[in-house]
Amino acid sequence: MDPIDIITTKRDGGELSPEQIDWIIGAYANGDDTTPRVADEQMAALAMAILWRGMTRAELSGWTAAMLRSGKRLDFTGLERPTVDKHSTGGVGDAITVALTPTVVACGAAVPQLSGRGLGHTGGTLDKLESVPGWRSDLSPTEMRRVLEDVGGVVCAPGPELAPADRRLYALRDATATVDSLPLIASSVMSKKLAEGTGALVLDVKVGSGAFMPDTGSARELAQTMVDLGADHGVPTRALLTAMDTPLGYRVGNALEVAEAVEVLAGGGPADMVELTVTLGREMLAAAGMDGPAARDPAAALADGSAMDTWRRMVRAQGGDPMAPLPEARETTRILVPESGELTRLDARAVGEAARRLGAGRSTKEDSVSPGAGITLHAKPGDDVRAGSPLATLHADDPARFGPASEALAGAYEVGGKRRTFPLVVGKLG
Ligand code: URA
């Protein structure tokens, strides 16, 4: 097979054959000096052609199955507890996994989670958790199983044997403006989630300016596509559509978000994060068949300290110190509110982009992230603000980053405009 023929077929609007899909994914993920190798630039060209041309249902199904087959599929059927996981399609300030996983584990389910890194303007769970001193994301499948058996929850990077096609393609898409493609997002999420061996899955599909799917129609289509792919592979999958017009919580950036999620685990934290943690937790327990009369409720696990105890055990099991101070950026500066009134808009995508420019995310796939960089918001839409009061504090190691970040935030907020309210949970499927 010739990669150039495959790229040309998609570029010109044709349908890829199952053989072409199997070949290109296999060669890209596993090619070496002795077997066919597909270069990054060829896969980037194909990803751009897919972004423009889309994929048929048959192509998407074959592409996802080929991504899954590029590595191993874990099997946790022997475990005592039912397994269930949740995956977010990516948002700003979305550290829900950090609070949710220990909460659901404290309610009796097991959560095996393969997570990703920051993508575009959105954060990634692995980057966030790596801000906890000592915490390791690179577990082998054997270590993953041991942590799951001992503690009940594990969050780690897909190792070389799990979803290798997604690992390479995810980083490539981030650096080539090919993230916002429905088939590429659906196959990326579902190949990882199917590989991790979860028994049931809840998807948090984000909608709004800070999401990869800005409108409800396309988010619903993405959600339905992923629910169907889960069913195709025997994993009961349901999805919530949740608002991402403004960041979740008040902090955006790796260590900043972990600190806020730990506040949720301590029984406090911002109302939107608590609501989403409890809502997704209930969905996960229901998906795992653990919603009977004797079931534990996520809100109770947050209130009675059992979710916090589980968090500490999970962190220790992966080499981290849950009591160690989280890293802080060396420099801060503040953005002030220009006029008094009600804050009516604070755009999630602009805040995510500003956080990326501060060092919380990457510009090239080789970049490392700065764990303490990011933004603390002092107001959210609906709050009354006074002229000259702080709207946001920017955190960075290098003050040269403040200018580009402030530029990203210019025009991202409005005082006294038309108030728009978005319910947190916009829809439900599956
Ligand atoms: N999350 C993923 O795992 N993959 C994507 O492509 C987007 C969000």
Residues whose N, C-alpha, C, O or C-beta is under 5 A from the ligand:
A	BS01	URA	S88 T89 G90 G116 L184 I185 S188 V189
